[in-house]
């Protein structure tokens, strides 16, 4: 079985730290790659730019995608993920502080697998990350690679 990588696309250093800390507390053995803007996320997924040497056939098991990102926003990143044959089946969870209903609707219209609003409360945030990991990495059965 190929290694299961988590791609965390997050520009807020505090949210990144909290997410990483909680995943580590859950003994997540998965590699966690952090992209801090939309351009970096797309370069990772398509093995371009700073990630040109990466094997593009090894895609993350899940993308945790913030919406409010510099350079290219999360909705555009999602649109590009779903538009490309190589990445269209990767599960994408929107992990955002946006409480705009239009963001949620647009995320689902563009093919998000789930939408999680970042709780402001620390304990709720930890619990949300724990549950995301449990579901996407342990319970969910992804499509076979190369599909």
Buried (B, 14 or more C-beta within 10 A) or exposed (E): EEEBBBBBBBBBEEBBEBBBEBBEEBEBEBEBBBBBBBBBBBBBBBBEEEBEEBEBEEBBBBBBBBBBBEBBBBBBBBBBBBEEEBBBBBBBBBBBEBEEEEBBEBBEEBBBBBBBBBBEEEEEBBEBBBEBBEBBBEEEEBEEEEE
